[in-house]
Amino acid sequence: MTTDPLTGGVVPALSAHDLLAAVPALTPTGIGLQVHDFRRMPGASLTFEDLAALSAAIREALDDGCDGVVVTQGTDTIEETAYLLDLLHDRDQPIAVTGAMRNPTLPGADGPANLYAAVVTAASPELRGAGVVVVLGDEIHAARTVRKTHSTSPAAFTSPSTGPLGHLYEGRARVRGPLPSRTTAPGSLNGASTRVGLYTVTFGDDGELVAGMAEQCDGLVVAAFGVGHVPQRFVAVLESIAATMPVILTTRIGNGPVFQQTYSFPGSERDLLSRGLINGGSLDPYKARLLLHVLLAQGRGSDEIAAVFPVAGA
């Protein structure tokens, strides 16, 4: 993005070639680059259709012999788009998603450094098999674990539960240890009208709002208190919803898992799981929603969905 001369605000305007022109340090690396302007729009406006089309374009590029892919976009939705691409990506070549927390009009703009790091990462043999990673601030994060944890800080992207996969030092991508396992669901997203709701449980909630939301959904993710708890008044509502569609139980905390068998009061994790809810494990609510959307859009049945989540959320 850069300044709009008419409004004075910052809008999407720079092409991929413009971005690369701001990173002369890439020339001596010897990495060959093919440039493709895919969309020019804010990250907040991206859709499932956009990401499905991007995934198809990436597969085509890999089929043509590319060793890796870099995707640049606005940071608003990177933690979600990266995981969605990761679910659809079943090749060994890495995909590095990056962006900038400081636009080019600001002192200390981080876009060029992040783009340099993403290109080096995507070209690194050490990242083969890593799937999709998010690269900002010289840190390499798995799409499965990365979160945007600050609205403005250049160090906004972290992996609260695991830390980064690796870092960039002296122009090289270095991975800290063995690459983690991944859950993938490659294939077309045929359910154009698929709608998955995400409901965050809050203090004093009586469950009526989630009941109304469920009427418009094909699946539901519940972001519960703590390790998977809801008010007692929710129990009958969620049990009724779970009888008609997949309901994934996650924690609104954003770090740590939903339990399975510790607490047993009405509205506890044991109680809810016994009533047909599916344990989202350590998947945060946003990632759980994307996984459920992909599975539903691919026509997966309830039994298969219930089998995938324990693996993806482990």
Residue frames relative to the residue before (quaternion, step in Angstrom):
aa qw qx qy qz dx dy dz
M 1.0000 0.0000 0.0000 0.0000 0.00 0.00 0.00
T 0.0133 0.7692 -0.6386 -0.0180 3.52 -1.30 0.40
T 0.7177 -0.4822 0.2928 0.4083 3.57 -1.29 0.23
D 0.3351 -0.6970 0.6017 0.1998 3.55 -1.07 0.88
P 0.4037 -0.7465 0.4654 0.2512 3.65 -0.54 1.09
L 0.6414 0.5383 -0.3310 0.4351 3.59 1.15 -0.47
T 0.8006 0.2894 -0.1356 0.5068 3.57 0.89 -0.96
G 0.4037 -0.7109 0.4780 0.3212 3.57 1.15 -0.56
G 0.5890 0.5633 -0.3642 0.4507 3.58 1.32 -0.07
V 0.5267 -0.6282 0.4748 0.3202 3.53 -1.31 0.24
V 0.0119 0.8026 -0.5911 0.0788 3.58 -0.80 1.09
P 0.6005 -0.5354 0.4242 0.4158 3.62 -1.22 0.31
A 0.1535 0.8130 -0.5447 0.1369 3.59 -0.62 1.08
L 0.6783 0.5192 -0.3022 0.4230 3.60 1.05 -0.69
S 0.3836 -0.7056 0.5484 0.2328 3.56 -1.03 0.81
A 0.6709 -0.4691 0.3688 0.4403 3.55 -1.28 0.15
H 0.6298 0.5212 -0.3390 0.4656 3.60 1.04 -0.71
D 0.6151 0.5356 -0.3481 0.4622 3.61 1.04 -0.73
L 0.6521 0.5215 -0.3200 0.4476 3.56 0.95 -0.88
L 0.6855 0.4845 -0.2886 0.4605 3.57 0.89 -0.91
A 0.6098 0.5674 -0.3539 0.4254 3.58 1.07 -0.67
A 0.6586 0.5056 -0.3030 0.4678 3.58 1.21 -0.47
V 0.7069 0.4058 -0.2460 0.5244 3.60 1.30 0.01
P 0.0542 -0.8364 0.5452 0.0187 3.63 0.45 1.13
A 0.5656 0.6203 -0.3871 0.3814 3.61 1.15 -0.46
L 0.5631 0.6002 -0.3987 0.4046 3.62 1.19 -0.25
T 0.5679 0.6372 -0.3890 0.3466 3.62 1.08 -0.65
P 0.7289 0.4276 -0.2854 0.4521 3.66 0.71 -0.87
T 0.5298 0.6306 -0.4285 0.3716 3.64 1.17 -0.17
G 0.3678 -0.7482 0.4801 0.2729 3.59 1.15 -0.53
I 0.4590 0.6716 -0.4597 0.3563 3.61 1.24 0.16
G 0.3288 -0.7491 0.5443 0.1857 3.57 -0.75 1.06
L 0.1274 -0.8192 0.5588 0.0215 3.55 -0.84 1.02
Q 0.1306 -0.7274 0.6676 0.0906 3.51 -1.12 0.84
V 0.2182 -0.8134 0.5344 0.0716 3.56 -0.76 1.08
H 0.0115 0.7956 -0.6035 0.0507 3.53 -0.94 0.97
D 0.2399 -0.7421 0.6106 0.1374 3.58 -0.72 1.11
F 0.1587 -0.8349 0.5243 0.0529 3.55 -0.32 1.25
R 0.7546 -0.1218 0.1072 0.6358 3.59 0.85 -1.01
R 0.1277 -0.7545 0.6301 0.1321 3.56 -1.23 0.35
M 0.3927 0.6969 -0.4775 0.3635 3.53 0.21 1.34
P 0.6136 -0.5539 0.3908 0.4049 3.61 -1.15 0.39
G 0.5926 -0.5908 0.4158 0.3563 3.57 -1.11 0.69
A 0.6251 0.5653 -0.3375 0.4193 3.58 1.09 -0.66
S 0.7080 0.4626 -0.2594 0.4664 3.61 1.19 -0.46
L 0.4417 0.6959 -0.4640 0.3245 3.61 1.23 0.01
T 0.2220 -0.7818 0.5755 0.0909 3.56 -1.16 0.74
F 0.6705 -0.4507 0.3838 0.4473 3.55 -1.32 0.10
E 0.6295 0.5383 -0.3365 0.4480 3.59 1.02 -0.72
D 0.6277 0.5281 -0.3300 0.4671 3.59 1.02 -0.80
L 0.7085 0.4636 -0.2734 0.4565 3.58 0.85 -0.97
A 0.6077 0.5272 -0.3607 0.4719 3.61 1.09 -0.59
A 0.6613 0.4910 -0.3046 0.4784 3.57 0.99 -0.82
L 0.6311 0.5184 -0.3333 0.4710 3.59 1.04 -0.73
S 0.6345 0.5275 -0.3313 0.4576 3.58 0.97 -0.82
A 0.6487 0.5060 -0.3157 0.4727 3.59 1.00 -0.80
A 0.6466 0.5096 -0.3212 0.4680 3.61 1.00 -0.79
I 0.6292 0.5249 -0.3306 0.4683 3.59 1.05 -0.73
R 0.6423 0.5130 -0.3329 0.4620 3.60 0.91 -0.86
E 0.6419 0.5222 -0.3255 0.4575 3.59 0.98 -0.80
A 0.6537 0.5076 -0.3137 0.4655 3.57 0.97 -0.85
L 0.6639 0.4934 -0.3061 0.4712 3.59 0.98 -0.81
D 0.6227 0.5316 -0.3347 0.4665 3.57 1.07 -0.71
D 0.6752 0.4843 -0.2833 0.4788 3.59 1.15 -0.63
G 0.6867 -0.5423 0.2656 0.4046 3.59 1.26 0.15
C 0.3996 0.7116 -0.4956 0.2972 3.62 1.18 0.19
D 0.4124 -0.7233 0.5083 0.2200 3.56 -1.09 0.77
G 0.7885 -0.0632 0.0545 0.6094 3.56 1.26 -0.31
V 0.2806 -0.7543 0.5761 0.1429 3.55 -1.30 0.26
V 0.1495 -0.7419 0.6456 0.1025 3.53 -1.19 0.72
V 0.0976 -0.7630 0.6374 0.0449 3.56 -0.98 0.93
T 0.1115 -0.7750 0.6183 0.0680 3.58 -0.87 0.96
Q 0.1538 0.7789 -0.5968 0.1165 3.56 -1.01 0.82
G 0.6544 -0.4711 0.3986 0.4370 3.55 -1.32 0.07
T 0.5268 -0.6955 0.4014 0.2786 3.55 -1.01 0.82
D 0.4239 0.7349 -0.4624 0.2576 3.63 1.18 -0.24
T 0.8336 0.1893 -0.0526 0.5162 3.58 0.86 -0.96
I 0.2966 0.7957 -0.4969 0.1789 3.60 1.21 0.21
E 0.6613 0.5196 -0.3401 0.4208 3.62 0.85 -0.85
E 0.6903 0.4475 -0.2809 0.4944 3.60 1.16 -0.51
T 0.6842 0.4812 -0.3098 0.4520 3.61 0.81 -0.93
A 0.6266 0.5375 -0.3514 0.4416 3.59 1.00 -0.74
Y 0.6780 0.4752 -0.3041 0.4712 3.60 0.91 -0.83
L 0.6202 0.5282 -0.3494 0.4629 3.59 1.02 -0.71
L 0.6474 0.4927 -0.3154 0.4885 3.60 0.95 -0.81
D 0.6326 0.5438 -0.3301 0.4417 3.58 1.02 -0.80
L 0.6411 0.5219 -0.3270 0.4579 3.59 0.97 -0.80
L 0.7340 0.4324 -0.2299 0.4706 3.59 0.98 -0.82
H 0.6602 0.5321 -0.2820 0.4488 3.59 1.29 -0.30
D 0.0110 0.8258 -0.5618 0.0476 3.58 -0.51 1.17
R 0.4940 0.6401 -0.4412 0.3893 3.60 1.15 0.54
D 0.5850 -0.5871 0.4310 0.3569 3.57 -1.29 0.25
Q 0.5938 0.5901 -0.3798 0.3936 3.59 1.08 -0.61
P 0.4224 -0.7270 0.4783 0.2536 3.61 -0.85 0.91
I 0.1974 -0.7171 0.6532 0.1420 3.52 -1.32 0.52
A 0.1163 -0.7925 0.5975 0.0364 3.58 -0.72 1.08
V 0.1438 -0.7819 0.6042 0.0542 3.57 -0.69 1.14
T 0.0613 0.8083 -0.5802 0.0787 3.55 -0.86 0.96
G 0.0472 -0.7739 0.6311 0.0221 3.53 -1.35 0.22
A 0.4155 -0.6852 0.5297 0.2779 3.54 -1.21 -0.48
M 0.3393 -0.7272 0.5614 0.2021 3.55 -1.02 0.82
R 0.7433 0.2615 -0.1783 0.5894 3.60 1.21 -0.45
N 0.3509 -0.7597 0.5072 0.2062 3.57 -0.56 1.13
P 0.7038 -0.5217 0.2815 0.3915 3.61 -1.19 0.47
T 0.6165 0.5570 -0.3629 0.4219 3.61 1.17 -0.28
L 0.6619 0.5244 -0.2931 0.4483 3.59 1.25 -0.29
P 0.5561 -0.5691 0.4670 0.3858 3.61 -1.16 0.47
G 0.8243 0.2150 -0.1624 0.4978 3.55 -1.00 0.79
A 0.1633 0.8044 -0.5527 0.1445 3.60 1.05 0.65
D 0.2868 -0.8112 0.4944 0.1238 3.57 -0.77 1.08
G 0.4086 0.7526 -0.4514 0.2510 3.59 1.23 -0.08
P 0.6865 0.4819 -0.3174 0.4424 3.65 0.72 -0.93
A 0.6631 0.4948 -0.3179 0.4630 3.61 0.91 -0.83
N 0.6634 0.4991 -0.3125 0.4616 3.59 0.96 -0.80
L 0.6418 0.5103 -0.3293 0.4682 3.59 1.01 -0.76
Y 0.6176 0.5319 -0.3385 0.4701 3.59 0.98 -0.80
A 0.6893 0.4825 -0.2880 0.4573 3.58 0.82 -0.98
A 0.6513 0.5204 -0.3245 0.4468 3.60 0.99 -0.76
V 0.6430 0.5122 -0.3255 0.4671 3.59 0.99 -0.80
V 0.6512 0.5049 -0.3152 0.4708 3.59 0.91 -0.89
T 0.6538 0.5174 -0.3125 0.4552 3.58 0.97 -0.85
A 0.6885 0.4900 -0.2874 0.4507 3.57 0.84 -0.97
A 0.6946 0.4564 -0.2715 0.4854 3.59 1.15 -0.54
S 0.5647 0.6469 -0.3702 0.3545 3.59 1.25 -0.22
P 0.4561 -0.6833 0.4956 0.2820 3.62 -0.82 0.91
E 0.5824 0.6031 -0.3742 0.3964 3.60 1.14 -0.55
L 0.7077 0.4605 -0.2594 0.4689 3.58 1.15 -0.53
R 0.4096 0.6943 -0.4998 0.3167 3.62 1.17 0.11
G 0.7825 0.2733 -0.2350 0.5078 3.53 -0.80 1.05
A 0.5450 0.6397 -0.3922 0.3741 3.58 1.28 -0.11
G 0.4240 -0.6930 0.4799 0.3313 3.57 1.19 -0.36
V 0.7370 -0.3339 0.2949 0.5083 3.55 -0.93 -0.95
V 0.0544 -0.7812 0.6218 0.0106 3.53 -0.96 0.95
V 0.3147 -0.7077 0.5980 0.2062 3.54 -1.29 0.44
V 0.0956 -0.8183 0.5666 -0.0153 3.56 -0.70 1.15
L 0.2704 0.7122 -0.6122 0.2118 3.56 -0.61 1.21
G 0.8363 0.1802 -0.1329 0.5005 3.55 -1.12 0.66
D 0.6090 -0.5847 0.3328 0.4200 3.59 1.12 0.70
E 0.5750 0.5306 -0.4025 0.4752 3.58 1.19 0.54
I 0.2420 -0.7523 0.6010 0.1197 3.54 -1.12 0.81
H 0.0421 -0.8189 0.5716 -0.0309 3.58 -0.57 1.20
A 0.4758 -0.6363 0.5232 0.3083 3.56 -1.10 0.70
A 0.5452 -0.6262 0.4451 0.3355 3.57 -0.99 0.83
R 0.6174 0.5883 -0.3284 0.4060 3.57 1.08 -0.74
T 0.8014 0.3176 -0.1365 0.4880 3.61 1.02 -0.74
V 0.5636 0.6512 -0.3930 0.3222 3.61 1.12 -0.47
R 0.0589 -0.7678 0.6376 0.0230 3.55 -1.18 0.75
K 0.3411 -0.6595 0.6134 0.2692 3.54 -1.24 0.49
T 0.0848 -0.8661 0.4922 -0.0189 3.56 -0.26 1.29
H 0.7540 0.2120 -0.1894 0.5922 3.59 1.24 0.22
S 0.4839 -0.7072 0.4352 0.2762 3.58 -0.97 0.81
T 0.8214 0.2308 -0.1026 0.5114 3.63 1.09 -0.55
S 0.5747 0.6417 -0.3867 0.3293 3.62 1.05 -0.60
P 0.5070 -0.6310 0.4858 0.3298 3.62 -1.03 0.68
A 0.6895 0.4202 -0.2665 0.5263 3.59 1.26 -0.39
A 0.2156 0.8433 -0.4720 0.1402 3.58 1.17 0.62
F 0.7366 0.4363 -0.2427 0.4562 3.60 0.99 -0.76
T 0.0814 0.7854 -0.6015 0.1214 3.51 -0.72 1.19
S 0.2853 -0.6885 0.6236 0.2359 3.54 -1.36 0.14
P 0.2746 -0.8357 0.4431 0.1727 3.59 0.20 1.27
S 0.7473 0.4368 -0.2404 0.4392 3.58 0.91 -0.86
T 0.8141 0.2711 -0.1075 0.5021 3.59 1.10 -0.56
G 0.3874 -0.6616 0.5332 0.3576 3.56 1.04 -0.71
P 0.6733 -0.5095 0.3412 0.4131 3.60 -1.24 0.19
L 0.5754 -0.5684 0.4675 0.3567 3.54 -1.31 0.44
G 0.7889 -0.1700 0.1609 0.5681 3.54 1.01 -0.78
H 0.3635 -0.7091 0.5669 0.2090 3.53 -1.37 -0.11
L 0.3803 -0.6681 0.5735 0.2830 3.51 -1.36 0.09
Y 0.0244 0.7773 -0.6259 0.0591 3.52 -0.83 1.09
E 0.8650 -0.0123 0.0017 0.5016 3.57 -1.01 0.89
G 0.7356 -0.4633 0.2350 0.4348 3.53 0.90 0.99
R 0.6772 0.4380 -0.3078 0.5048 3.60 1.22 0.35
A 0.3869 -0.6803 0.5696 0.2512 3.52 -1.18 0.68
R 0.0475 -0.8065 0.5889 -0.0207 3.55 -0.78 1.05
V 0.2493 -0.7803 0.5637 0.1062 3.55 -0.71 1.16
R 0.4928 -0.7120 0.4232 0.2668 3.58 -0.89 0.96
G 0.8104 -0.0755 0.0995 0.5723 3.60 1.00 -0.69
P 0.7717 -0.2957 0.2283 0.5147 3.59 -1.19 -0.37
L 0.5048 -0.6460 0.4775 0.3160 3.57 -1.05 0.76
P 0.4671 -0.6875 0.4690 0.2987 3.61 -0.91 0.82
S 0.5706 -0.5746 0.4533 0.3725 3.56 -1.23 0.42
R 0.2320 -0.7747 0.5778 0.1108 3.56 -1.20 0.54
T 0.2790 -0.6961 0.6270 0.2111 3.53 -1.32 0.42
T 0.0333 -0.8036 0.5942 -0.0021 3.58 -0.74 1.02
A 0.0926 -0.7683 0.6312 0.0519 3.52 -1.28 0.52
P 0.0150 -0.8422 0.5389 -0.0055 3.58 0.60 1.14
G 0.4795 0.6478 -0.4986 0.3191 3.54 -1.14 0.62
S 0.6435 -0.5318 0.3905 0.3880 3.52 -1.33 0.20
L 0.3396 -0.6899 0.5967 0.2297 3.53 -1.26 0.54
N 0.1017 -0.8653 0.4905 0.0164 3.53 0.14 1.34
G 0.6455 0.5361 -0.3277 0.4343 3.56 1.15 -0.45
A 0.1650 -0.8346 0.5183 0.0866 3.58 0.31 1.26
S 0.7406 0.3934 -0.2220 0.4974 3.58 1.09 -0.65
T 0.3440 0.7546 -0.4979 0.2536 3.60 1.24 0.17
R 0.0083 -0.8016 0.5969 -0.0329 3.56 -0.86 0.98
V 0.0567 -0.7869 0.6143 -0.0137 3.55 -0.69 1.18
G 0.2665 -0.7824 0.5463 0.1359 3.56 -0.72 1.06
L 0.1598 -0.7447 0.6379 0.1137 3.54 -1.24 0.54
Y 0.0310 -0.8180 0.5731 -0.0374 3.54 -0.54 1.20
T 0.2132 -0.7785 0.5818 0.1003 3.56 -0.78 1.10
V 0.3582 -0.7359 0.5425 0.1896 3.55 -0.73 1.12
T 0.0524 -0.8053 0.5905 -0.0005 3.57 -0.92 0.93
F 0.6959 -0.4854 0.3407 0.4049 3.52 -1.29 0.45
G 0.8378 0.2083 -0.1622 0.4779 3.56 -0.96 0.91
D 0.4216 0.7167 -0.4597 0.3118 3.60 1.28 0.06
D 0.2679 -0.7946 0.5259 0.1424 3.59 -1.01 0.79
G 0.5968 -0.6203 0.3497 0.3699 3.61 1.25 0.07
E 0.5217 0.6603 -0.4279 0.3298 3.61 1.14 -0.25
L 0.6448 0.5307 -0.3300 0.4400 3.59 1.00 -0.74
V 0.6655 0.4864 -0.3211 0.4663 3.59 0.92 -0.79
A 0.6020 0.5433 -0.3604 0.4610 3.59 1.08 -0.61
G 0.6662 0.4932 -0.3024 0.4706 3.58 0.97 -0.80
M 0.6297 0.5325 -0.3323 0.4577 3.58 1.02 -0.78
A 0.6582 0.5482 -0.3179 0.4065 3.57 0.86 -0.96
E 0.5870 0.5932 -0.3722 0.4062 3.59 1.10 -0.56
Q 0.7220 0.4165 -0.2303 0.5022 3.58 1.21 -0.49
C 0.6725 0.5427 -0.2594 0.4312 3.60 1.28 -0.06
D 0.3829 -0.6734 0.5826 0.2460 3.50 -1.41 0.36
G 0.7739 0.0123 -0.0031 0.6332 3.55 1.30 -0.34
L 0.1999 -0.7954 0.5678 0.0713 3.54 -1.18 0.52
V 0.1474 -0.7361 0.6536 0.0959 3.53 -1.18 0.77
V 0.1643 -0.7811 0.5985 0.0685 3.55 -0.85 1.03
A 0.1936 -0.7576 0.6152 0.1004 3.57 -0.74 1.10
A 0.1142 -0.8574 0.5018 0.0020 3.54 -0.03 1.36
F 0.6461 -0.4775 0.4129 0.4291 3.54 -1.35 0.04
G 0.8889 0.1195 -0.0219 0.4418 3.52 -1.34 0.38
V 0.8069 -0.2384 0.2095 0.4982 3.55 -0.80 -1.08
G 0.7784 -0.3347 0.1598 0.5065 3.57 1.20 0.52
H 0.4496 0.7005 -0.4313 0.3481 3.57 0.96 0.87
V 0.0895 -0.7718 0.6282 0.0403 3.55 -1.18 0.69
P 0.6295 -0.5080 0.3998 0.4311 3.61 -1.20 0.26
Q 0.6257 -0.5708 0.3768 0.3752 3.57 -1.08 0.69
R 0.6237 0.5621 -0.3429 0.4212 3.59 1.09 -0.68
F 0.5973 0.5775 -0.3561 0.4276 3.60 1.23 -0.32
V 0.5531 0.6958 -0.3851 0.2484 3.53 1.02 -0.83
A 0.7078 0.4495 -0.2763 0.4697 3.59 0.69 -1.02
V 0.6238 0.5429 -0.3375 0.4497 3.59 1.05 -0.75
L 0.7062 0.4569 -0.2756 0.4654 3.58 0.80 -0.98
E 0.6160 0.5326 -0.3534 0.4605 3.59 1.02 -0.68
S 0.6524 0.5089 -0.3128 0.4664 3.59 0.97 -0.79
I 0.6584 0.4967 -0.3113 0.4721 3.59 0.96 -0.83
A 0.6690 0.5217 -0.3009 0.4356 3.60 0.92 -0.91
A 0.6001 0.5542 -0.3612 0.4496 3.59 1.21 -0.34
T 0.7505 0.3889 -0.2054 0.4934 3.60 1.21 -0.37
M 0.8043 0.0484 -0.0026 0.5923 3.61 1.18 -0.41
P 0.6006 -0.5446 0.4134 0.4145 3.62 -1.20 0.28
V 0.0577 -0.7701 0.6352 0.0136 3.57 -0.96 0.94
I 0.1790 -0.8041 0.5640 0.0578 3.57 -0.58 1.21
L 0.2579 -0.7690 0.5721 0.1217 3.56 -0.85 1.05
T 0.0543 0.7873 -0.6088 0.0808 3.58 -0.64 1.17
T 0.4356 -0.6629 0.5254 0.3078 3.56 -1.31 0.02
R 0.4589 -0.7034 0.4772 0.2587 3.54 -0.96 0.87
I 0.4783 0.7081 -0.4194 0.3063 3.61 1.26 -0.22
G 0.3508 -0.7592 0.4852 0.2552 3.59 0.96 -0.79
N 0.7669 0.1772 -0.1399 0.6007 3.58 1.26 0.11
G 0.7530 0.3057 -0.2510 0.5258 3.57 -0.57 1.16
P 0.5287 -0.6836 0.4263 0.2672 3.58 -1.22 0.52
V 0.4958 -0.5279 0.5735 0.3827 3.45 -1.47 -0.01
F 0.4127 -0.7012 0.5225 0.2549 3.60 -0.95 0.87
Q 0.3791 -0.7252 0.5300 0.2224 3.55 -1.33 0.19
Q 0.8618 0.0486 0.0611 0.5012 3.59 0.82 -0.92
T 0.4465 0.7037 -0.4608 0.3053 3.61 1.05 0.54
Y 0.7965 0.2241 -0.1095 0.5507 3.58 0.73 -1.06
S 0.1276 -0.8329 0.5377 0.0294 3.57 -1.01 0.79
F 0.4032 0.6956 -0.5022 0.3183 3.61 1.16 0.37
P 0.6444 -0.5059 0.3748 0.4340 3.65 -1.16 0.33
G 0.7708 0.2676 -0.2372 0.5272 3.56 -0.64 1.16
S 0.5248 0.6112 -0.4210 0.4169 3.59 1.28 0.05
E 0.7013 -0.4690 0.3186 0.4321 3.56 -1.28 0.20
R 0.6418 0.5151 -0.3369 0.4575 3.64 0.94 -0.78
D 0.6531 0.5197 -0.3066 0.4575 3.54 0.97 -0.86
L 0.7058 0.4709 -0.2762 0.4515 3.58 0.82 -0.99
L 0.6590 0.4999 -0.3188 0.4629 3.59 0.93 -0.82
S 0.6353 0.5222 -0.3339 0.4606 3.59 1.08 -0.63
R 0.6906 0.4660 -0.2664 0.4847 3.58 1.24 -0.40
G 0.7167 -0.5019 0.2375 0.4218 3.57 1.22 0.40
L 0.4902 0.6293 -0.4659 0.3829 3.60 1.19 0.04
I 0.3745 -0.7218 0.5466 0.2000 3.57 -1.21 0.63
N 0.4272 -0.7194 0.4929 0.2388 3.56 -0.83 1.02
G 0.2892 -0.7777 0.5391 0.1442 3.57 -0.74 1.11
G 0.4007 -0.7405 0.4659 0.2722 3.60 1.26 0.01
S 0.7766 -0.3116 0.2509 0.4867 3.56 -0.87 -0.97
L 0.3953 0.6820 -0.5100 0.3443 3.59 1.21 0.31
D 0.3844 -0.6955 0.5416 0.2740 3.58 -0.87 0.84
P 0.6996 -0.5062 0.2833 0.4172 3.62 -1.12 0.45
Y 0.6440 0.5311 -0.3309 0.4401 3.60 1.01 -0.77
K 0.6791 0.4729 -0.2925 0.4791 3.56 0.95 -0.87
A 0.6254 0.5362 -0.3402 0.4534 3.59 1.01 -0.77
R 0.6317 0.5284 -0.3361 0.4569 3.59 1.00 -0.77
L 0.6621 0.5039 -0.3144 0.4571 3.60 0.93 -0.85
L 0.6533 0.5046 -0.3230 0.4628 3.59 0.91 -0.86
L 0.6658 0.4903 -0.3129 0.4675 3.59 0.88 -0.86
H 0.6253 0.5372 -0.3398 0.4526 3.59 0.99 -0.78
V 0.6618 0.5078 -0.3097 0.4563 3.59 0.86 -0.96
L 0.6805 0.4964 -0.2977 0.4493 3.58 0.84 -0.97
L 0.6676 0.4823 -0.3044 0.4786 3.60 0.94 -0.82
A 0.6733 0.5024 -0.2970 0.4540 3.58 0.96 -0.86
Q 0.6748 0.4497 -0.2864 0.5103 3.58 1.23 -0.37
G 0.5426 -0.6651 0.3757 0.3492 3.57 1.27 0.17
R 0.3422 0.7447 -0.5101 0.2610 3.60 1.16 0.46
G 0.4374 -0.7139 0.4938 0.2349 3.56 -1.04 0.82
S 0.7223 -0.4611 0.3042 0.4160 3.55 -1.32 0.27
D 0.6558 0.5172 -0.3284 0.4411 3.59 0.91 -0.82
E 0.6644 0.4900 -0.3075 0.4732 3.58 0.97 -0.83
I 0.6221 0.5344 -0.3360 0.4631 3.58 1.01 -0.78
A 0.6703 0.5005 -0.2928 0.4631 3.57 0.94 -0.91
A 0.6656 0.4926 -0.3052 0.4703 3.61 1.15 -0.54
V 0.6465 0.5448 -0.3219 0.4262 3.60 1.09 -0.68
F 0.6720 0.5577 -0.3217 0.3659 3.58 0.82 -0.95
P 0.6465 0.5066 -0.3683 0.4356 3.66 0.85 -0.65
V 0.6446 0.5016 -0.3182 0.4813 3.57 1.13 -0.60
A 0.6967 0.4754 -0.2743 0.4620 3.57 0.83 -1.03
G 0.7438 0.4227 -0.2252 0.4663 3.58 1.03 -0.74
A 0.4459 0.7052 -0.4549 0.3114 3.58 1.26 0.01
